[in-house]
Amino acid sequence: MQTITTTRRGFMQLSSGSAALLTLGGSLAALSGCSKTPAADGFQVLRAGDIELLGALAPVILAGSYPGPLAAQAQPRLMQSLDQLILTLQEYSQKQLLLLLDVLQVAPVRLAMGAQWGSWQQASADDIEAFLQQWKNSSLQLKRMGYGSLCKLLSICWYSQPETFAATGYPGPPRKIPVPVTANAE
């Protein structure tokens, strides 16, 4: 079995290559107009392309718990929850997340990042699973971080829905317990 040794030089090359790839992807996305697209109707942050992308990824990432035929009813709530969560992120984190979503929407960059050329809605579940596994197991930390971010965001927003509490055994958030009012002794 061959062992891989990581040198400082190799790490620096990998880091600079990853940064260059993200910068190139972000520049292409900005030039294509993705970043300037206004939020979709009823949303404050998510754009129509973001909703298409995340809507295609959700059934694959949440495979065991996504409602199958009920997805048409669950997806709008999930997207609203994502929109609200993204609003709570710091400005820098919001920008980085939107840049990731931009990169995954521009076909040439999407292809360079290991996804299919066609739109996300045209991708099969197997294609999306292969893309996610490639990012999960990539030697580029940038892809692994993108994979983790997408999975965590979708999971947090999905499992914060009251309808999913029973499936996870979560009894729900604690109820507010009224504190008895006592008279101040003076």
C-alpha positions as CSV (number, residue, x, y, z in Angstrom):
1,M,0.0,0.0,0.0
2,Q,1.3,3.4,-1.0
3,T,1.3,6.2,1.6
4,I,0.8,9.8,0.6
5,T,3.0,12.3,2.3
6,T,1.9,15.8,2.5
7,T,4.5,18.5,2.3
8,R,4.2,22.1,3.1
9,R,4.8,23.0,-0.5
10,G,2.1,20.6,-1.7
11,F,-0.3,22.0,0.8
12,M,0.4,25.5,-0.4
13,Q,0.0,24.5,-4.1
14,L,-3.3,22.8,-3.3
15,S,-4.6,25.8,-1.3
16,S,-3.6,28.3,-4.0
17,G,-5.2,26.1,-6.7
18,S,-8.4,25.9,-4.7
19,A,-8.5,29.6,-4.1
20,A,-7.9,30.3,-7.8
21,L,-10.6,27.9,-8.9
22,L,-13.2,29.5,-6.5
23,T,-12.1,33.0,-7.6
24,L,-12.5,32.0,-11.3
25,G,-15.9,30.4,-10.6
26,G,-17.1,33.4,-8.7
27,S,-15.9,35.7,-11.4
28,L,-17.7,33.7,-14.1
29,A,-20.8,33.7,-12.0
30,A,-20.6,37.4,-11.5
31,L,-20.1,38.0,-15.2
32,S,-23.1,35.8,-16.0
33,G,-25.3,37.9,-13.7
34,C,-26.0,35.2,-11.1
35,S,-24.9,37.4,-8.2
36,K,-27.0,40.3,-9.3
37,T,-30.2,38.3,-9.6
38,P,-32.8,39.6,-7.1
39,A,-34.4,37.3,-4.5
40,A,-37.3,35.1,-5.7
41,D,-40.8,36.2,-4.9
42,G,-41.6,35.6,-1.3
43,F,-37.9,35.3,-0.3
44,Q,-35.4,37.7,1.1
45,V,-32.1,36.0,0.1
46,L,-32.7,32.9,-2.1
47,R,-32.9,33.5,-5.8
48,A,-34.9,31.3,-8.3
49,G,-31.7,29.5,-9.3
50,D,-30.8,28.8,-5.7
51,I,-34.2,27.3,-5.1
52,E,-33.9,25.1,-8.1
53,L,-30.4,23.9,-7.0
54,L,-31.3,23.3,-3.4
55,G,-34.7,21.7,-4.3
56,A,-32.8,19.2,-6.5
57,L,-30.2,18.4,-3.8
58,A,-32.7,18.1,-0.9
59,P,-34.3,14.8,-1.8
60,V,-30.9,13.2,-2.2
61,I,-29.3,14.7,0.9
62,L,-32.3,14.0,3.0
63,A,-33.1,10.6,1.3
64,G,-34.2,8.6,4.3
65,S,-36.5,11.3,5.7
66,Y,-37.7,13.3,2.8
67,P,-41.4,12.8,2.3
68,G,-41.3,11.4,-1.3
69,P,-44.8,12.2,-2.8
70,L,-45.3,14.9,-0.2
71,A,-42.2,16.8,-1.3
72,A,-44.3,19.3,-3.3
73,Q,-45.8,20.4,0.0
74,A,-42.6,20.1,2.1
75,Q,-40.2,21.8,-0.3
76,P,-41.6,25.4,-0.1
77,R,-41.5,25.2,3.7
78,L,-37.9,23.9,3.5
79,M,-36.9,26.7,1.2
80,Q,-38.5,29.4,3.4
81,S,-36.6,27.9,6.4
82,L,-33.4,28.0,4.4
83,D,-34.0,31.6,3.5
84,Q,-34.6,32.5,7.1
85,L,-31.5,30.7,8.2
86,I,-29.3,32.4,5.6
87,L,-30.6,35.7,6.9
88,T,-29.2,34.9,10.3
89,L,-25.7,34.3,9.0
90,Q,-23.1,37.0,9.2
91,E,-22.6,39.1,6.1
92,Y,-19.3,37.4,5.1
93,S,-20.8,33.9,5.6
94,Q,-23.9,34.9,3.5
95,K,-21.7,36.1,0.7
96,Q,-19.6,33.0,0.7
97,L,-22.6,30.8,0.7
98,L,-24.2,32.7,-2.2
99,L,-20.9,32.5,-4.1
100,L,-21.0,28.7,-3.7
101,L,-24.6,28.6,-5.0
102,D,-23.5,30.9,-7.9
103,V,-20.6,28.6,-8.8
104,L,-23.0,25.6,-8.9
105,Q,-25.4,27.4,-11.2
106,V,-23.0,28.4,-14.0
107,A,-22.8,25.4,-16.4
108,P,-19.1,25.6,-17.4
109,V,-18.0,26.1,-13.8
110,R,-20.5,23.4,-12.6
111,L,-18.9,21.0,-15.1
112,A,-15.4,21.9,-13.9
113,M,-16.5,21.3,-10.3
114,G,-17.7,17.8,-11.1
115,A,-21.4,18.3,-11.7
116,Q,-23.4,17.7,-14.9
117,W,-23.7,20.3,-17.7
118,G,-27.5,20.4,-17.7
119,S,-29.7,22.1,-15.1
120,W,-30.1,20.6,-11.6
121,Q,-33.8,19.8,-12.3
122,Q,-32.7,17.6,-15.2
123,A,-30.2,15.7,-13.1
124,S,-31.2,12.2,-11.8
125,A,-30.9,11.3,-8.2
126,D,-27.9,9.0,-9.1
127,D,-26.2,11.9,-10.8
128,I,-26.7,14.2,-7.8
129,E,-25.5,11.4,-5.4
130,A,-22.4,10.9,-7.5
131,F,-21.7,14.6,-7.5
132,L,-22.2,14.8,-3.7
133,Q,-20.0,11.8,-3.1
134,Q,-17.2,13.2,-5.3
135,W,-17.3,16.4,-3.2
136,K,-17.5,14.6,0.1
137,N,-14.4,12.5,-0.8
138,S,-12.5,15.1,-2.7
139,S,-8.8,15.9,-2.0
140,L,-9.7,19.6,-2.3
141,Q,-10.8,20.9,1.1
142,L,-12.9,23.5,-0.7
143,K,-15.2,20.9,-2.2
144,R,-15.4,19.0,1.2
145,M,-16.4,22.2,2.9
146,G,-19.0,23.0,0.2
147,Y,-20.4,19.5,0.6
148,G,-20.6,19.9,4.4
149,S,-22.2,23.3,4.2
150,L,-24.9,22.2,1.8
151,C,-25.7,19.1,3.8
152,K,-25.7,20.9,7.1
153,L,-27.9,23.7,5.9
154,L,-30.5,21.4,4.4
155,S,-30.5,19.1,7.4
156,I,-30.8,21.9,10.0
157,C,-33.7,23.4,8.1
158,W,-35.4,20.1,7.4
159,Y,-35.2,18.9,11.0
160,S,-36.3,22.2,12.4
161,Q,-39.7,21.6,10.9
162,P,-42.3,20.5,13.5
163,E,-43.5,17.7,11.1
164,T,-40.1,16.0,11.4
165,F,-39.8,16.0,15.2
166,A,-41.5,12.7,15.6
167,A,-39.2,11.0,13.1
168,T,-36.2,12.0,15.2
169,G,-37.6,11.4,18.6
170,Y,-37.3,15.1,19.4
171,P,-40.2,16.3,21.6
172,G,-39.9,19.8,20.4
173,P,-38.5,23.0,21.8
174,P,-39.0,23.6,25.5
175,R,-42.2,25.4,26.4
176,K,-41.9,28.6,28.2
177,I,-42.5,28.0,31.9
178,P,-44.1,31.0,33.6
179,V,-42.2,32.4,36.5
180,P,-44.3,33.1,39.6
181,V,-44.3,36.8,40.5
182,T,-43.3,37.4,44.1
183,A,-43.6,40.7,46.0
184,N,-40.4,42.5,46.8
185,A,-39.7,42.6,50.5
186,E,-38.6,46.1,51.5
